Amino acid sequence: MSIAVIAKLNVAKGKEAEFEKVMLELAAQVRANEKGNQLYTLCKDDDGNYLMMELYDNAEDLAAHGQSAHFKASGPKFAGLMAGAPEIQRMQVIG
């Protein structure tokens, strides 16, 4: 069963460009290395709020994402760029 994730990302004011660079580098690594990932896309609304939209083939692929070397290596790159923890919503894909 496919798993969708929407993560609201709380980016520090004035750090948006630096955040986007780091996140887009991570997204490229996810797309290149995670066969069970179908979508890993950074979005921004008109008010400057960021969301990651993610789609995985199953729960195991989502777990593998969190344990991947590229995901773990990206953590320190976000230091000082975030204004708080992400708000993560995980859902089953119905259709």
Secondary structure, DSSP 4 states (H G I P E B T S, - for coil): --EEEEEEE-BPTT-HHHHHHHHHHHHHHHHHH-TTEEEEEEEE-TTS-EEEEEEESSHHHHHHHHH-HHHHHHGGGGTTTBSS--EEEEEE---
